[in-house]
Amino acid sequence: MTSDLNRKRIHLESSGKDKVIGWEMTPSEVLAFFKSQRKTVVTFFGYSVDYENEKAMLKIAEDVLAGYSPETSLINIGATVGGAGAIYPIAKEMGFTTTGIVSSLVIQYLDDISTAVDHICFVMDSQWGGKLPNSNDLSPTSQAIVACSDIFVGIGGGKISRDEMIAGREQGKPVYFYPAEINHEYWVQRAQKMNLPPPDSFWGAAHEVFGNKSDL
């Protein structure tokens, strides 16, 4: 591990009491921490990159947050600052404790961690989330997110968010979905870099499952 990465880890650990709950946690260890908080866990799902209309996304999040109490609920996302991570500062301003569950792969990108997240659980994982290769089982990160979340709120979202929300629904947990487009320019450039045809939709994989089936 490079000295620069060590420095970033030390900085993150020292930035607040219990900021980093663990660097290589198992899903069961993450669940134990969340249960110790004794609060309803409201998890937001969505894109990890920019939204086409971030202002509209944040308005949805603010309206959703207004339906919960900081005394009885905590707000969980994916720990990073991009995409749905922009909800963190709003949640903090409204008085909520914020948490993040994220793959240990992000340790290489600690500059992307939101400064507005109170507690972070890094899950030991070889992928970012979603299903394991050639399997219907979720990766450790997604297992932890699904297990710890009491209420699922999707604002757009790709394949990983889709798989996690499907798993939550299968467990009988409430899933609320709000359609939202991913940033068009980003999605077009991504297709070009991967030598793929231009995208025919910007609504994301989660929309294909939940776009017309909100539980609200």
C-alpha positions in Angstrom: 0.0 0.0 0.0 1.4 3.4 -1.0 2.3 6.0 1.6 -0.3 8.3 0.0 -3.0 5.8 0.5 -1.9 5.2 4.1 -2.1 9.0 4.6 -5.6 9.1 3.2 -6.7 6.2 5.4 -5.3 7.8 8.5 -6.9 11.2 7.6 -10.3 9.5 7.2 -10.0 7.5 10.4 -9.1 10.7 12.3 -11.8 12.9 10.8 -14.4 11.9 13.4 -15.3 9.4 16.1 -16.3 6.1 14.6 -16.0 7.5 11.1 -14.6 4.2 9.8 -16.3 1.3 11.4 -14.1 -1.2 9.6 -11.9 -1.5 6.5 -12.6 -5.2 5.7 -16.0 -6.1 7.2 -18.2 -9.1 6.5 -21.9 -8.6 5.9 -22.7 -10.0 9.4 -20.3 -7.5 11.0 -22.0 -4.6 9.1 -25.4 -5.8 10.2 -24.3 -6.0 13.8 -23.2 -2.4 13.6 -26.4 -1.2 12.1 -28.5 -3.1 14.6 -26.6 -1.4 17.4 -27.8 2.0 16.1 -31.4 1.0 17.0 -32.9 3.1 14.2 -34.8 2.5 11.0 -32.4 2.4 8.1 -33.5 4.3 5.1 -31.2 3.5 2.2 -31.1 5.6 -1.0 -30.2 3.8 -4.3 -29.3 5.4 -7.5 -26.5 6.3 -9.8 -22.9 6.6 -8.6 -22.3 9.3 -11.3 -24.0 12.5 -12.2 -27.8 12.7 -12.8 -29.1 14.4 -15.9 -31.2 16.6 -13.6 -29.5 16.6 -10.1 -31.8 19.4 -8.9 -34.9 17.3 -9.4 -33.2 14.3 -7.8 -32.3 16.3 -4.7 -35.9 17.6 -4.5 -37.2 14.0 -4.5 -34.7 13.1 -1.8 -35.6 16.1 0.3 -39.3 15.3 0.1 -38.6 11.7 1.1 -36.4 12.7 4.0 -39.2 15.0 5.3 -41.3 11.9 6.0 -38.8 10.5 8.5 -37.5 11.7 11.9 -33.8 12.1 12.6 -34.5 10.7 16.1 -35.7 7.3 14.8 -34.1 7.0 11.3 -30.7 7.0 9.8 -29.8 7.7 6.2 -27.7 5.2 4.3 -26.1 5.5 0.9 -22.9 4.2 -0.8 -20.4 6.5 1.0 -19.1 8.3 -2.0 -19.8 11.9 -3.0 -21.0 11.3 -6.6 -24.5 10.7 -7.9 -26.9 9.8 -5.1 -24.1 10.7 -2.6 -25.2 14.3 -3.2 -28.1 13.5 -0.8 -25.7 13.2 2.2 -25.3 17.0 2.8 -29.1 17.5 2.7 -29.6 14.6 5.2 -27.0 16.2 7.5 -28.7 19.6 7.3 -32.0 18.0 8.3 -30.3 16.5 11.4 -30.0 12.8 10.3 -27.1 10.5 11.2 -25.6 9.3 7.9 -24.0 6.0 7.1 -22.3 4.4 4.1 -21.9 0.8 3.0 -19.3 0.4 0.3 -17.0 -2.2 -1.3 -13.4 -2.3 -0.1 -12.5 -1.6 -3.7 -13.2 2.1 -3.0 -10.2 2.2 -0.7 -8.1 3.0 -3.8 -10.4 6.1 -4.3 -10.7 7.6 -0.8 -10.9 11.1 -2.2 -14.3 10.2 -3.5 -15.7 9.5 0.0 -18.3 12.1 1.1 -17.4 14.4 4.0 -21.0 14.3 5.1 -21.2 10.6 6.0 -20.8 9.9 9.7 -20.1 6.2 9.7 -18.6 4.1 6.9 -18.5 0.3 6.6 -16.0 -1.0 4.0 -17.1 -4.5 3.0 -14.4 -6.9 1.9 -15.3 -7.6 -1.7 -13.7 -8.3 -5.1 -16.4 -6.3 -6.9 -18.5 -3.2 -6.4 -21.7 -5.0 -5.7 -24.5 -6.7 -7.6 -24.6 -10.4 -8.4 -21.6 -12.7 -8.3 -20.4 -14.0 -11.7 -22.6 -16.9 -13.0 -24.7 -16.7 -9.9 -27.9 -15.3 -8.5 -26.2 -14.7 -5.2 -25.3 -11.1 -4.3 -21.7 -10.0 -3.6 -20.8 -9.3 0.0 -21.3 -5.5 -0.4 -24.8 -5.9 -1.8 -25.6 -8.6 0.8 -24.7 -6.1 3.5 -26.7 -3.3 2.0 -29.9 -5.5 1.6 -29.6 -7.0 5.1 -29.1 -3.6 6.8 -31.8 -1.6 4.9 -35.3 -1.4 6.3 -36.6 0.9 3.6 -35.4 1.1 0.0 -35.7 4.4 -1.9 -34.5 4.2 -5.5 -34.0 7.4 -7.6 -33.0 5.9 -10.9 -30.2 3.4 -10.7 -28.2 0.9 -12.7 -27.8 -2.9 -12.5 -26.3 -3.0 -9.0 -29.1 -0.8 -7.5 -31.6 -2.9 -9.5 -30.3 -6.2 -8.1 -30.3 -4.9 -4.5 -33.8 -3.5 -4.7 -35.1 -6.7 -6.2 -33.5 -8.6 -3.3 -35.1 -6.2 -0.8 -38.5 -6.7 -2.4 -38.1 -10.5 -2.3 -37.5 -10.2 1.4 -40.7 -8.2 1.8 -39.1 -4.9 2.5 -40.7 -1.7 1.1 -39.2 -0.4 -2.1 -40.1 3.1 -3.3 -38.9 4.0 -6.8 -38.6 7.4 -8.5 -37.6 7.5 -12.2 -34.5 9.5 -13.0 -32.1 9.7 -15.9 -28.4 9.3 -15.8 -26.3 12.1 -17.2 -26.6 11.8 -21.0 -23.2 13.0 -21.9 -21.5 10.6 -19.5 -23.6 7.7 -20.8 -22.8 8.4 -24.4 -19.1 8.8 -23.8 -19.0 5.6 -21.8 -20.5 3.7 -24.7 -18.0 5.2 -27.1 -15.1 4.3 -24.8 -16.4 0.7 -24.6 -17.0 0.5 -28.4 -20.7 0.0 -27.8 -23.6 1.4 -29.9 -25.1 4.7 -28.7 -27.4 4.2 -25.7 -31.1 4.0 -26.6 -32.2 4.9 -23.1 -30.9 7.0 -20.2 -33.3 5.6 -17.5 -31.1 2.9 -16.1 -31.6 -0.8 -15.4 -33.6 -0.2 -12.2 -36.2 1.6 -14.3 -36.9 -1.5 -16.4 -38.0 -3.3 -13.2 -39.4 -0.6 -11.0 -40.3 2.2 -13.3 -44.0 1.5 -13.5 -44.3 -0.5 -10.3 -43.8 1.9 -7.4 -44.9 0.6 -4.0 -46.0 4.1 -3.0 
